[in-house]
Amino acid sequence: MEHAPILVHRISPSGGRRVVIRIAGVDTVLGIAYNDADLIEFLRRIDLPDPEDMVSGDSAAIAWQGGKPHVYRDDDAG
């Protein structure tokens, strides 16, 4: 099974989600996102086209692990 190349990990106990990109089977940590703006900035820095559309449009290239997409703290889960 093919995995999405961008993985947004589950929420950490202190808040935020680790963001990883997989290229040619190698995982690279892009950073810890505390909101969608952080995630967009990480994608912009690696020169992905239209990172705002990728994040807001829930692109299939992004897999959200554990929890709802666009939620970065446990108390935001509502």
N, C-alpha and C positions, 0 to 999 in steps of 0.2 A: 504494500500500500504506500502510495506517495504521500508525503507530508507537506504541509504548507511550508514555504521557505522562511517565513517569519513566525516565530513563536512568542507569544506574550504569556509568560508563566503565571501561575496562581499568585494571589495576593500574599505578600510576605507578612509576618506578624507585626512588623513595624510600619506597614503600608508600602505601597508601590509594587510594581511588577517588573521582574527582569525581562528584558527583551533580547531575543537571540535571533540571528539570521543563520540559515544553513545554506552554504554554497559548496557544491561538489562534495557533500558528505561531511563537511567541516563546520562545526558550530562556532560562531563568534558572538560574544556578548556585546550588545550595542550600548547597554546602560540600564538604569532603573527608571521606569516611567511612573510618574505620580499623577499623570493626567494625559488626555489625548494630545495636548500640545507637545508634551515631551516625546511621545511616540512619533508624532509627525516630524519633529525636529531630528530624531534619530534616523528616520527614513530619508529625510532631506539630505542629511550629512553623507549618506552613502549613495547619493545621486539617483534615487528612485524617482521615476516620473510621477507627478501628481500625488504626493504623499497624503495631502488633505483628503482627496477623493478615495484613496485606499482605505484610510481609517474611517472616515464618515460613511463610506459606502459599504462597510463590512466586507472588504475584498476577501475572496477565497485564498489569497496569498498570505493572509494573517490568520493564525490559529490562536484562539483564546483558551488557555488551559485553566480549568478549575475556576468556576465562577462566571458571572455574566460579563460580556464584553463592555468595555468603557467604564468599568468599576475598578477603582484602584485602592480602596480602603474597605475593610470589612463593614464599617459603619455606614458606607455608601450603598450597601447592597439593598437596603430598604426593606 
